[in-house]
């Protein structure tokens, strides 16, 4: 007599990747349940996640997990002085999008939502995550808006030209958005629509010569070259923005010698004696340039923080976090502003050290390996 065994479900062996993913998921789900009042029972949710991982090798965050994860990634950013408002991040759940046309269109929509007529809103747009063996598209630029003549963008400008972009020979031209759908693939390129980019022309309350230089900067710093990592899932296309602190533009972008290097120009305009360092012409030029940036954004009605106010807010943030029993990992060298450091409140103390393993986090992406001659892209 033949004897039919009921079909046994095969015992799937967990791959090391799945094990690591589940471990990361567990830490995240437990943290989420502990911090979010409305969260489901973490044991039930973790069983669900484990089942999903066993079948597909990955799992999907709920919208609430995604929003919480993105906000905590901001909270965990040791280099960010603006973290007081981490819980006010607008999270756009665009995980269903992976076509480059859709990604580009929604990056431009991101800029419009964030700009909000000058009342800048912190926003993150989260596109499709990486899946096992199937990396998701990424944005090749450092930010959604960058200028082609900024020395920091030299390689991206070269890449855009290689892809056929005809612009980028004038001052302050916005680079096209470049979306790469797979490693080694030729990126798709999109001109950023004018109505998506608010810019502020620089003027000075006392030196009209500064306006005559024709300087400008854009309103929304939207970082696009970092991955968002939550509970073991990587979102490589997840551009995010806050508002500017004046020194980022006035000291670093316009002042650094390997950026726009404008201190000698400003000094000449102010008639400063640049023959000796001891006249502190650089310092004076820096102050006036920073003043011009703050003044211009104010005049244009565009949100911008000054470094003194933002320093005080950061210390408020630390206090508030400690009331919740949380440490604030902090990189002193990034937090102290690049102007009058010791005159700001954040200079004079020590902080909880950054923890490279802390998650959720924004992480710098590894450069994707490109076949020679196709796309000479190194961030
Ligand atoms: N420092 C960068 C820049 O000058 C922007 C980094 C993010 N800054 C911010 N305020 N959220 O463009």
Boltz pocket constraint, residues with backbone or C-beta under 6 A from the ligand:
constraints:
  - pocket:
      binder: B
      contacts: [[A, 82], [A, 221], [A, 223], [A, 241], [A, 242], [A, 243], [A, 244], [A, 245], [A, 248], [A, 249], [A, 253]]
      max_distance: 6.0
